[in-house]
Amino acid sequence: MKKIITLGLVAAALAVSACNTVSGIGRDVRAAGDAVTSGAESAKR
């Protein structure tokens, strides 16, 4: 029973850390997209 509880806690910790990682990647991709858009707008002028 202790092994099952331990495995459950480890799985929960990994799931929470994965959510933070995906969120961070999303912010990075969005920032890169904003930079490209800004550069394109500057080039049009």
Full PDB file with SEQRES, HELIX, SHEET, SSBOND, CRYST1, ORIGX, SCALE, CONECT and MASTER records, all heavy atoms in Angstrom:
SEQRES   1 A   45  MET LYS LYS ILE ILE THR LEU GLY LEU VAL ALA ALA ALA          
SEQRES   2 A   45  LEU ALA VAL SER ALA CYS ASN THR VAL SER GLY ILE GLY          
SEQRES   3 A   45  ARG ASP VAL ARG ALA ALA GLY ASP ALA VAL THR SER GLY          
SEQRES   4 A   45  ALA GLU SER ALA LYS ARG                                      
HELIX    1 AA1 LYS A    2  LYS A   44  1                                  43    
CRYST1    1.000    1.000    1.000  90.00  90.00  90.00 P 1           1          
ORIGX1      1.000000  0.000000  0.000000        0.00000                         
ORIGX2      0.000000  1.000000  0.000000        0.00000                         
ORIGX3      0.000000  0.000000  1.000000        0.00000                         
SCALE1      1.000000  0.000000  0.000000        0.00000                         
SCALE2      0.000000  1.000000  0.000000        0.00000                         
SCALE3      0.000000  0.000000  1.000000        0.00000                         
ATOM      1  N   MET A   1       0.821  -1.196   0.000  1.00  0.00           N  
ATOM      2  CA  MET A   1       0.000   0.000   0.000  1.00  0.00           C  
ATOM      3  C   MET A   1       0.870   1.268   0.000  1.00  0.00           C  
ATOM      4  O   MET A   1       0.533   2.242  -0.646  1.00  0.00           O  
ATOM      5  CB  MET A   1      -0.906  -0.043   1.237  1.00  0.00           C  
ATOM      6  CG  MET A   1      -1.923   1.040   1.266  1.00  0.00           C  
ATOM      7  SD  MET A   1      -3.101   0.789  -0.059  1.00  0.00           S  
ATOM      8  CE  MET A   1      -4.222   2.068   0.253  1.00  0.00           C  
ATOM      9  N   LYS A   2       1.988   1.225   0.744  1.00  0.00           N  
ATOM     10  CA  LYS A   2       2.873   2.392   0.786  1.00  0.00           C  
ATOM     11  C   LYS A   2       3.463   2.686  -0.586  1.00  0.00           C  
ATOM     12  O   LYS A   2       3.641   3.847  -0.957  1.00  0.00           O  
ATOM     13  CB  LYS A   2       4.006   2.166   1.788  1.00  0.00           C  
ATOM     14  CG  LYS A   2       3.576   2.287   3.227  1.00  0.00           C  
ATOM     15  CD  LYS A   2       4.772   2.183   4.146  1.00  0.00           C  
ATOM     16  CE  LYS A   2       4.357   2.337   5.586  1.00  0.00           C  
ATOM     17  NZ  LYS A   2       5.511   2.271   6.494  1.00  0.00           N  
ATOM     18  N   LYS A   3       3.754   1.639  -1.362  1.00  0.00           N  
ATOM     19  CA  LYS A   3       4.317   1.844  -2.704  1.00  0.00           C  
ATOM     20  C   LYS A   3       3.312   2.549  -3.602  1.00  0.00           C  
ATOM     21  O   LYS A   3       3.678   3.434  -4.384  1.00  0.00           O  
ATOM     22  CB  LYS A   3       4.730   0.514  -3.321  1.00  0.00           C  
ATOM     23  CG  LYS A   3       5.977  -0.070  -2.718  1.00  0.00           C  
ATOM     24  CD  LYS A   3       6.375  -1.342  -3.429  1.00  0.00           C  
ATOM     25  CE  LYS A   3       7.619  -1.935  -2.804  1.00  0.00           C  
ATOM     26  NZ  LYS A   3       8.053  -3.152  -3.482  1.00  0.00           N  
ATOM     27  N   ILE A   4       2.057   2.174  -3.496  1.00  0.00           N  
ATOM     28  CA  ILE A   4       1.023   2.789  -4.328  1.00  0.00           C  
ATOM     29  C   ILE A   4       0.874   4.266  -3.978  1.00  0.00           C  
ATOM     30  O   ILE A   4       0.788   5.126  -4.864  1.00  0.00           O  
ATOM     31  CB  ILE A   4      -0.327   2.048  -4.166  1.00  0.00           C  
ATOM     32  CG1 ILE A   4      -0.204   0.640  -4.751  1.00  0.00           C  
ATOM     33  CG2 ILE A   4      -1.453   2.817  -4.836  1.00  0.00           C  
ATOM     34  CD1 ILE A   4      -1.415  -0.227  -4.491  1.00  0.00           C  
ATOM     35  N   ILE A   5       0.875   4.584  -2.698  1.00  0.00           N  
ATOM     36  CA  ILE A   5       0.755   5.978  -2.269  1.00  0.00           C  
ATOM     37  C   ILE A   5       1.971   6.777  -2.735  1.00  0.00           C  
ATOM     38  O   ILE A   5       1.837   7.891  -3.258  1.00  0.00           O  
ATOM     39  CB  ILE A   5       0.594   6.064  -0.740  1.00  0.00           C  
ATOM     40  CG1 ILE A   5      -0.764   5.478  -0.340  1.00  0.00           C  
ATOM     41  CG2 ILE A   5       0.703   7.508  -0.252  1.00  0.00           C  
ATOM     42  CD1 ILE A   5      -0.963   5.323   1.149  1.00  0.00           C  
ATOM     43  N   THR A   6       3.150   6.203  -2.587  1.00  0.00           N  
ATOM     44  CA  THR A   6       4.373   6.876  -3.019  1.00  0.00           C  
ATOM     45  C   THR A   6       4.359   7.127  -4.519  1.00  0.00           C  
ATOM     46  O   THR A   6       4.681   8.232  -4.986  1.00  0.00           O  
ATOM     47  CB  THR A   6       5.610   6.042  -2.630  1.00  0.00           C  
ATOM     48  OG1 THR A   6       5.605   5.839  -1.225  1.00  0.00           O  
ATOM     49  CG2 THR A   6       6.879   6.747  -3.041  1.00  0.00           C  
ATOM     50  N   LEU A   7       3.973   6.119  -5.288  1.00  0.00           N  
ATOM     51  CA  LEU A   7       3.908   6.285  -6.746  1.00  0.00           C  
ATOM     52  C   LEU A   7       2.872   7.346  -7.128  1.00  0.00           C  
ATOM     53  O   LEU A   7       3.090   8.125  -8.063  1.00  0.00           O  
ATOM     54  CB  LEU A   7       3.587   4.959  -7.422  1.00  0.00           C  
ATOM     55  CG  LEU A   7       4.720   3.924  -7.421  1.00  0.00           C  
ATOM     56  CD1 LEU A   7       4.225   2.602  -8.002  1.00  0.00           C  
ATOM     57  CD2 LEU A   7       5.911   4.428  -8.193  1.00  0.00           C  
ATOM     58  N   GLY A   8       1.766   7.378  -6.419  1.00  0.00           N  
ATOM     59  CA  GLY A   8       0.737   8.387  -6.683  1.00  0.00           C  
ATOM     60  C   GLY A   8       1.245   9.794  -6.425  1.00  0.00           C  
ATOM     61  O   GLY A   8       0.990  10.713  -7.207  1.00  0.00           O  
ATOM     62  N   LEU A   9       1.986   9.966  -5.321  1.00  0.00           N  
ATOM     63  CA  LEU A   9       2.543  11.283  -5.011  1.00  0.00           C  
ATOM     64  C   LEU A   9       3.586  11.715  -6.034  1.00  0.00           C  
ATOM     65  O   LEU A   9       3.626  12.881  -6.441  1.00  0.00           O  
ATOM     66  CB  LEU A   9       3.148  11.273  -3.611  1.00  0.00           C  
ATOM     67  CG  LEU A   9       2.152  11.178  -2.457  1.00  0.00           C  
ATOM     68  CD1 LEU A   9       2.895  11.010  -1.138  1.00  0.00           C  
ATOM     69  CD2 LEU A   9       1.250  12.391  -2.421  1.00  0.00           C  
ATOM     70  N   VAL A  10       4.410  10.784  -6.462  1.00  0.00           N  
ATOM     71  CA  VAL A  10       5.418  11.094  -7.480  1.00  0.00           C  
ATOM     72  C   VAL A  10       4.740  11.477  -8.791  1.00  0.00           C  
ATOM     73  O   VAL A  10       5.124  12.448  -9.447  1.00  0.00           O  
ATOM     74  CB  VAL A  10       6.386   9.911  -7.673  1.00  0.00           C  
ATOM     75  CG1 VAL A  10       7.267  10.115  -8.890  1.00  0.00           C  
ATOM     76  CG2 VAL A  10       7.231   9.710  -6.432  1.00  0.00           C  
ATOM     77  N   ALA A  11       3.714  10.740  -9.178  1.00  0.00           N  
ATOM     78  CA  ALA A  11       2.990  11.047 -10.416  1.00  0.00           C  
ATOM     79  C   ALA A  11       2.329  12.421 -10.336  1.00  0.00           C  
ATOM     80  O   ALA A  11       2.359  13.189 -11.302  1.00  0.00           O  
ATOM     81  CB  ALA A  11       1.952   9.973 -10.695  1.00  0.00           C  
ATOM     82  N   ALA A  12       1.764  12.752  -9.188  1.00  0.00           N  
ATOM     83  CA  ALA A  12       1.127  14.059  -9.016  1.00  0.00           C  
ATOM     84  C   ALA A  12       2.164  15.176  -9.106  1.00  0.00           C  
ATOM     85  O   ALA A  12       1.920  16.210  -9.732  1.00  0.00           O  
ATOM     86  CB  ALA A  12       0.396  14.115  -7.682  1.00  0.00           C  
ATOM     87  N   ALA A  13       3.322  14.970  -8.501  1.00  0.00           N  
ATOM     88  CA  ALA A  13       4.379  15.985  -8.556  1.00  0.00           C  
ATOM     89  C   ALA A  13       4.855  16.196  -9.986  1.00  0.00           C  
ATOM     90  O   ALA A  13       5.088  17.334 -10.418  1.00  0.00           O  
ATOM     91  CB  ALA A  13       5.544  15.565  -7.660  1.00  0.00           C  
ATOM     92  N   LEU A  14       5.006  15.119 -10.732  1.00  0.00           N  
ATOM     93  CA  LEU A  14       5.428  15.242 -12.137  1.00  0.00           C  
ATOM     94  C   LEU A  14       4.371  15.954 -12.968  1.00  0.00           C  
ATOM     95  O   LEU A  14       4.698  16.763 -13.840  1.00  0.00           O  
ATOM     96  CB  LEU A  14       5.729  13.857 -12.711  1.00  0.00           C  
ATOM     97  CG  LEU A  14       6.988  13.181 -12.185  1.00  0.00           C  
ATOM     98  CD1 LEU A  14       7.086  11.756 -12.735  1.00  0.00           C  
ATOM     99  CD2 LEU A  14       8.226  13.968 -12.551  1.00  0.00           C  
ATOM    100  N   ALA A  15       3.113  15.665 -12.720  1.00  0.00           N  
ATOM    101  CA  ALA A  15       2.036  16.302 -13.472  1.00  0.00           C  
ATOM    102  C   ALA A  15       2.018  17.803 -13.220  1.00  0.00           C  
ATOM    103  O   ALA A  15       1.859  18.604 -14.146  1.00  0.00           O  
ATOM    104  CB  ALA A  15       0.696  15.675 -13.102  1.00  0.00           C  
ATOM    105  N   VAL A  16       2.206  18.202 -11.977  1.00  0.00           N  
ATOM    106  CA  VAL A  16       2.195  19.629 -11.641  1.00  0.00           C  
ATOM    107  C   VAL A  16       3.392  20.335 -12.271  1.00  0.00           C  
ATOM    108  O   VAL A  16       3.263  21.425 -12.826  1.00  0.00           O  
ATOM    109  CB  VAL A  16       2.196  19.818 -10.105  1.00  0.00           C  
ATOM    110  CG1 VAL A  16       2.457  21.264  -9.730  1.00  0.00           C  
ATOM    111  CG2 VAL A  16       0.860  19.365  -9.539  1.00  0.00           C  
ATOM    112  N   SER A  17       4.560  19.722 -12.220  1.00  0.00           N  
ATOM    113  CA  SER A  17       5.737  20.355 -12.808  1.00  0.00           C  
ATOM    114  C   SER A  17       5.623  20.414 -14.324  1.00  0.00           C  
ATOM    115  O   SER A  17       6.096  21.359 -14.944  1.00  0.00           O  
ATOM    116  CB  SER A  17       7.013  19.621 -12.401  1.00  0.00           C  
ATOM    117  OG  SER A  17       7.050  18.329 -12.960  1.00  0.00           O  
ATOM    118  N   ALA A  18       4.995  19.429 -14.942  1.00  0.00           N  
ATOM    119  CA  ALA A  18       4.808  19.446 -16.399  1.00  0.00           C  
ATOM    120  C   ALA A  18       3.894  20.588 -16.808  1.00  0.00           C  
ATOM    121  O   ALA A  18       4.126  21.233 -17.822  1.00  0.00           O  
ATOM    122  CB  ALA A  18       4.256  18.106 -16.873  1.00  0.00           C  
ATOM    123  N   CYS A  19       2.862  20.859 -16.021  1.00  0.00           N  
ATOM    124  CA  CYS A  19       1.956  21.958 -16.344  1.00  0.00           C  
ATOM    125  C   CYS A  19       2.702  23.287 -16.334  1.00  0.00           C  
ATOM    126  O   CYS A  19       2.501  24.126 -17.201  1.00  0.00           O  
ATOM    127  CB  CYS A  19       0.800  22.014 -15.350  1.00  0.00           C  
ATOM    128  SG  CYS A  19      -0.388  20.683 -15.547  1.00  0.00           S  
ATOM    129  N   ASN A  20       3.569  23.477 -15.354  1.00  0.00           N  
ATOM    130  CA  ASN A  20       4.342  24.716 -15.291  1.00  0.00           C  
ATOM    131  C   ASN A  20       5.283  24.830 -16.478  1.00  0.00           C  
ATOM    132  O   ASN A  20       5.482  25.905 -17.019  1.00  0.00           O  
ATOM    133  CB  ASN A  20       5.141  24.782 -13.985  1.00  0.00           C  
ATOM    134  CG  ASN A  20       4.255  25.007 -12.788  1.00  0.00           C  
ATOM    135  OD1 ASN A  20       3.178  25.562 -12.903  1.00  0.00           O  
ATOM    136  ND2 ASN A  20       4.698  24.568 -11.637  1.00  0.00           N  
ATOM    137  N   THR A  21       5.862  23.728 -16.897  1.00  0.00           N  
ATOM    138  CA  THR A  21       6.791  23.736 -18.026  1.00  0.00           C  
ATOM    139  C   THR A  21       6.062  24.091 -19.311  1.00  0.00           C  
ATOM    140  O   THR A  21       6.526  24.921 -20.091  1.00  0.00           O  
ATOM    141  CB  THR A  21       7.475  22.363 -18.159  1.00  0.00           C  
ATOM    142  OG1 THR A  21       8.155  22.085 -16.943  1.00  0.00           O  
ATOM    143  CG2 THR A  21       8.450  22.335 -19.304  1.00  0.00           C  
ATOM    144  N   VAL A  22       4.905  23.485 -19.548  1.00  0.00           N  
ATOM    145  CA  VAL A  22       4.135  23.764 -20.761  1.00  0.00           C  
ATOM    146  C   VAL A  22       3.685  25.219 -20.766  1.00  0.00           C  
ATOM    147  O   VAL A  22       3.746  25.890 -21.797  1.00  0.00           O  
ATOM    148  CB  VAL A  22       2.931  22.798 -20.865  1.00  0.00           C  
ATOM    149  CG1 VAL A  22       2.001  23.212 -21.979  1.00  0.00           C  
ATOM    150  CG2 VAL A  22       3.422  21.383 -21.081  1.00  0.00           C  
ATOM    151  N   SER A  23       3.298  25.716 -19.621  1.00  0.00           N  
ATOM    152  CA  SER A  23       2.884  27.115 -19.530  1.00  0.00           C  
ATOM    153  C   SER A  23       4.047  28.040 -19.868  1.00  0.00           C  
ATOM    154  O   SER A  23       3.877  29.033 -20.584  1.00  0.00           O  
ATOM    155  CB  SER A  23       2.373  27.399 -18.119  1.00  0.00           C  
ATOM    156  OG  SER A  23       2.045  28.745 -17.973  1.00  0.00           O  
ATOM    157  N   GLY A  24       5.217  27.728 -19.386  1.00  0.00           N  
ATOM    158  CA  GLY A  24       6.400  28.541 -19.673  1.00  0.00           C  
ATOM    159  C   GLY A  24       6.755  28.518 -21.145  1.00  0.00           C  
ATOM    160  O   GLY A  24       7.121  29.545 -21.725  1.00  0.00           O  
ATOM    161  N   ILE A  25       6.643  27.358 -21.757  1.00  0.00           N  
ATOM    162  CA  ILE A  25       6.930  27.247 -23.192  1.00  0.00           C  
ATOM    163  C   ILE A  25       5.933  28.080 -23.982  1.00  0.00           C  
ATOM    164  O   ILE A  25       6.294  28.771 -24.933  1.00  0.00           O  
ATOM    165  CB  ILE A  25       6.901  25.775 -23.647  1.00  0.00           C  
ATOM    166  CG1 ILE A  25       8.101  25.032 -23.062  1.00  0.00           C  
ATOM    167  CG2 ILE A  25       6.895  25.665 -25.166  1.00  0.00           C  
ATOM    168  CD1 ILE A  25       8.063  23.533 -23.264  1.00  0.00           C  
ATOM    169  N   GLY A  26       4.679  28.058 -23.568  1.00  0.00           N  
ATOM    170  CA  GLY A  26       3.652  28.853 -24.243  1.00  0.00           C  
ATOM    171  C   GLY A  26       3.960  30.340 -24.189  1.00  0.00           C  
ATOM    172  O   GLY A  26       3.808  31.049 -25.181  1.00  0.00           O  
ATOM    173  N   ARG A  27       4.417  30.797 -23.037  1.00  0.00           N  
ATOM    174  CA  ARG A  27       4.777  32.216 -22.909  1.00  0.00           C  
ATOM    175  C   ARG A  27       5.974  32.556 -23.794  1.00  0.00           C  
ATOM    176  O   ARG A  27       6.012  33.616 -24.415  1.00  0.00           O  
ATOM    177  CB  ARG A  27       5.077  32.551 -21.452  1.00  0.00           C  
ATOM    178  CG  ARG A  27       3.831  32.669 -20.586  1.00  0.00           C  
ATOM    179  CD  ARG A  27       4.159  33.279 -19.236  1.00  0.00           C  
ATOM    180  NE  ARG A  27       5.116  32.492 -18.488  1.00  0.00           N  
ATOM    181  CZ  ARG A  27       4.820  31.582 -17.571  1.00  0.00           C  
ATOM    182  NH1 ARG A  27       3.548  31.326 -17.290  1.00  0.00           N  
ATOM    183  NH2 ARG A  27       5.773  30.919 -16.933  1.00  0.00           N  
ATOM    184  N   ASP A  28       6.946  31.652 -23.856  1.00  0.00           N  
ATOM    185  CA  ASP A  28       8.132  31.899 -24.687  1.00  0.00           C  
ATOM    186  C   ASP A  28       7.765  31.963 -26.165  1.00  0.00           C  
ATOM    187  O   ASP A  28       8.243  32.828 -26.898  1.00  0.00           O  
ATOM    188  CB  ASP A  28       9.184  30.811 -24.470  1.00  0.00           C  
ATOM    189  CG  ASP A  28       9.816  30.882 -23.088  1.00  0.00           C  
ATOM    190  OD1 ASP A  28       9.675  31.919 -22.423  1.00  0.00           O  
ATOM    191  OD2 ASP A  28      10.442  29.883 -22.683  1.00  0.00           O  
ATOM    192  N   VAL A  29       6.920  31.058 -26.610  1.00  0.00           N  
ATOM    193  CA  VAL A  29       6.498  31.041 -28.017  1.00  0.00           C  
ATOM    194  C   VAL A  29       5.711  32.302 -28.337  1.00  0.00           C  
ATOM    195  O   VAL A  29       5.898  32.920 -29.394  1.00  0.00           O  
ATOM    196  CB  VAL A  29       5.675  29.769 -28.329  1.00  0.00           C  
ATOM    197  CG1 VAL A  29       5.019  29.853 -29.691  1.00  0.00           C  
ATOM    198  CG2 VAL A  29       6.555  28.535 -28.234  1.00  0.00           C  
ATOM    199  N   ARG A  30       4.860  32.718 -27.417  1.00  0.00           N  
ATOM    200  CA  ARG A  30       4.082  33.933 -27.647  1.00  0.00           C  
ATOM    201  C   ARG A  30       4.995  35.150 -27.752  1.00  0.00           C  
ATOM    202  O   ARG A  30       4.802  36.023 -28.602  1.00  0.00           O  
ATOM    203  CB  ARG A  30       3.079  34.115 -26.517  1.00  0.00           C  
ATOM    204  CG  ARG A  30       2.161  35.269 -26.737  1.00  0.00           C  
ATOM    205  CD  ARG A  30       1.103  35.323 -25.684  1.00  0.00           C  
ATOM    206  NE  ARG A  30       0.128  36.333 -26.016  1.00  0.00           N  
ATOM    207  CZ  ARG A  30      -0.947  36.578 -25.328  1.00  0.00           C  
ATOM    208  NH1 ARG A  30      -1.208  35.864 -24.262  1.00  0.00           N  
ATOM    209  NH2 ARG A  30      -1.780  37.511 -25.694  1.00  0.00           N  
ATOM    210  N   ALA A  31       5.995  35.227 -26.880  1.00  0.00           N  
ATOM    211  CA  ALA A  31       6.935  36.351 -26.924  1.00  0.00           C  
ATOM    212  C   ALA A  31       7.696  36.360 -28.245  1.00  0.00           C  
ATOM    213  O   ALA A  31       7.915  37.425 -28.839  1.00  0.00           O  
ATOM    214  CB  ALA A  31       7.899  36.274 -25.744  1.00  0.00           C  
ATOM    215  N   ALA A  32       8.092  35.190 -28.717  1.00  0.00           N  
ATOM    216  CA  ALA A  32       8.791  35.108 -30.007  1.00  0.00           C  
ATOM    217  C   ALA A  32       7.876  35.556 -31.135  1.00  0.00           C  
ATOM    218  O   ALA A  32       8.305  36.281 -32.045  1.00  0.00           O  
ATOM    219  CB  ALA A  32       9.286  33.689 -30.247  1.00  0.00           C  
ATOM    220  N   GLY A  33       6.616  35.154 -31.098  1.00  0.00           N  
ATOM    221  CA  GLY A  33       5.660  35.572 -32.120  1.00  0.00           C  
ATOM    222  C   GLY A  33       5.439  37.071 -32.109  1.00  0.00           C  
ATOM    223  O   GLY A  33       5.359  37.708 -33.171  1.00  0.00           O  
ATOM    224  N   ASP A  34       5.380  37.651 -30.907  1.00  0.00           N  
ATOM    225  CA  ASP A  34       5.229  39.108 -30.809  1.00  0.00           C  
ATOM    226  C   ASP A  34       6.436  39.831 -31.390  1.00  0.00           C  
ATOM    227  O   ASP A  34       6.296  40.862 -32.050  1.00  0.00           O  
ATOM    228  CB  ASP A  34       5.019  39.522 -29.347  1.00  0.00           C  
ATOM    229  CG  ASP A  34       3.660  39.105 -28.808  1.00  0.00           C  
ATOM    230  OD1 ASP A  34       2.762  38.784 -29.608  1.00  0.00           O  
ATOM    231  OD2 ASP A  34       3.511  39.114 -27.565  1.00  0.00           O  
ATOM    232  N   ALA A  35       7.625  39.282 -31.160  1.00  0.00           N  
ATOM    233  CA  ALA A  35       8.837  39.898 -31.697  1.00  0.00           C  
ATOM    234  C   ALA A  35       8.850  39.843 -33.219  1.00  0.00           C  
ATOM    235  O   ALA A  35       9.224  40.820 -33.883  1.00  0.00           O  
ATOM    236  CB  ALA A  35      10.073  39.202 -31.129  1.00  0.00           C  
ATOM    237  N   VAL A  36       8.434  38.725 -33.784  1.00  0.00           N  
ATOM    238  CA  VAL A  36       8.386  38.588 -35.245  1.00  0.00           C  
ATOM    239  C   VAL A  36       7.363  39.557 -35.820  1.00  0.00           C  
ATOM    240  O   VAL A  36       7.619  40.237 -36.827  1.00  0.00           O  
ATOM    241  CB  VAL A  36       8.073  37.128 -35.652  1.00  0.00           C  
ATOM    242  CG1 VAL A  36       7.760  37.033 -37.131  1.00  0.00           C  
ATOM    243  CG2 VAL A  36       9.218  36.211 -35.277  1.00  0.00           C  
ATOM    244  N   THR A  37       6.216  39.662 -35.188  1.00  0.00           N  
ATOM    245  CA  THR A  37       5.176  40.583 -35.654  1.00  0.00           C  
ATOM    246  C   THR A  37       5.667  42.020 -35.606  1.00  0.00           C  
ATOM    247  O   THR A  37       5.468  42.792 -36.549  1.00  0.00           O  
ATOM    248  CB  THR A  37       3.910  40.433 -34.791  1.00  0.00           C  
ATOM    249  OG1 THR A  37       3.446  39.088 -34.888  1.00  0.00           O  
ATOM    250  CG2 THR A  37       2.811  41.371 -35.245  1.00  0.00           C  
ATOM    251  N   SER A  38       6.332  42.368 -34.519  1.00  0.00           N  
ATOM    252  CA  SER A  38       6.869  43.719 -34.386  1.00  0.00           C  
ATOM    253  C   SER A  38       7.909  44.008 -35.467  1.00  0.00           C  
ATOM    254  O   SER A  38       7.915  45.089 -36.068  1.00  0.00           O  
ATOM    255  CB  SER A  38       7.485  43.891 -33.003  1.00  0.00           C  
ATOM    256  OG  SER A  38       8.084  45.147 -32.873  1.00  0.00           O  
ATOM    257  N   GLY A  39       8.765  43.046 -35.739  1.00  0.00           N  
ATOM    258  CA  GLY A  39       9.766  43.214 -36.787  1.00  0.00           C  
ATOM    259  C   GLY A  39       9.145  43.357 -38.144  1.00  0.00           C  
ATOM    260  O   GLY A  39       9.581  44.184 -38.976  1.00  0.00           O  
ATOM    261  N   ALA A  40       8.103  42.616 -38.411  1.00  0.00           N  
ATOM    262  CA  ALA A  40       7.412  42.701 -39.699  1.00  0.00           C  
ATOM    263  C   ALA A  40       6.729  44.057 -39.845  1.00  0.00           C  
ATOM    264  O   ALA A  40       6.758  44.660 -40.930  1.00  0.00           O  
ATOM    265  CB  ALA A  40       6.403  41.571 -39.831  1.00  0.00           C  
ATOM    266  N   GLU A  41       6.147  44.540 -38.780  1.00  0.00           N  
ATOM    267  CA  GLU A  41       5.492  45.858 -38.832  1.00  0.00           C  
ATOM    268  C   GLU A  41       6.526  46.950 -39.091  1.00  0.00           C  
ATOM    269  O   GLU A  41       6.271  47.883 -39.849  1.00  0.00           O  
ATOM    270  CB  GLU A  41       4.736  46.141 -37.517  1.00  0.00           C  
ATOM    271  CG  GLU A  41       3.509  45.272 -37.319  1.00  0.00           C  
ATOM    272  CD  GLU A  41       2.422  45.554 -38.329  1.00  0.00           C  
ATOM    273  OE1 GLU A  41       2.252  46.727 -38.757  1.00  0.00           O  
ATOM    274  OE2 GLU A  41       1.717  44.605 -38.713  1.00  0.00           O  
ATOM    275  N   SER A  42       7.688  46.851 -38.472  1.00  0.00           N  
ATOM    276  CA  SER A  42       8.742  47.843 -38.679  1.00  0.00           C  
ATOM    277  C   SER A  42       9.261  47.797 -40.121  1.00  0.00           C  
ATOM    278  O   SER A  42       9.573  48.831 -40.705  1.00  0.00           O  
ATOM    279  CB  SER A  42       9.897  47.575 -37.715  1.00  0.00           C  
ATOM    280  OG  SER A  42       9.485  47.777 -36.400  1.00  0.00           O  
ATOM    281  N   ALA A  43       9.349  46.626 -40.702  1.00  0.00           N  
ATOM    282  CA  ALA A  43       9.850  46.472 -42.062  1.00  0.00           C  
ATOM    283  C   ALA A  43       8.867  47.036 -43.087  1.00  0.00           C  
ATOM    284  O   ALA A  43       9.284  47.518 -44.153  1.00  0.00           O  
ATOM    285  CB  ALA A  43      10.131  45.005 -42.351  1.00  0.00           C  
ATOM    286  N   LYS A  44       7.581  47.020 -42.794  1.00  0.00           N  
ATOM    287  CA  LYS A  44       6.574  47.535 -43.725  1.00  0.00           C  
ATOM    288  C   LYS A  44       6.631  49.040 -43.844  1.00  0.00           C  
ATOM    289  O   LYS A  44       6.259  49.605 -44.862  1.00  0.00           O  
ATOM    290  CB  LYS A  44       5.170  47.131 -43.277  1.00  0.00           C  
ATOM    291  CG  LYS A  44       4.819  45.714 -43.575  1.00  0.00           C  
ATOM    292  CD  LYS A  44       3.357  45.354 -43.465  1.00  0.00           C  
ATOM    293  CE  LYS A  44       2.537  46.033 -42.435  1.00  0.00           C  
ATOM    294  NZ  LYS A  44       1.184  45.494 -42.275  1.00  0.00           N  
ATOM    295  N   ARG A  45       7.106  49.707 -42.822  1.00  0.00           N  
ATOM    296  CA  ARG A  45       7.077  51.184 -42.808  1.00  0.00           C  
ATOM    297  C   ARG A  45       8.160  51.788 -43.608  1.00  0.00           C  
ATOM    298  O   ARG A  45       9.102  51.617 -44.017  1.00  0.00           O  
ATOM    299  CB  ARG A  45       7.172  51.692 -41.374  1.00  0.00           C  
ATOM    300  CG  ARG A  45       5.963  51.288 -40.591  1.00  0.00           C  
ATOM    301  CD  ARG A  45       6.065  51.779 -39.185  1.00  0.00           C  
ATOM    302  NE  ARG A  45       5.001  51.132 -38.421  1.00  0.00           N  
ATOM    303  CZ  ARG A  45       4.915  51.155 -37.129  1.00  0.00           C  
ATOM    304  NH1 ARG A  45       5.824  51.771 -36.418  1.00  0.00           N  
ATOM    305  NH2 ARG A  45       3.934  50.571 -36.507  1.00  0.00           N  
TER     306      ARG A  45                                                      
MASTER        0    0    0    1    0    0    0    6  305    1    0    4          
END                                                                             
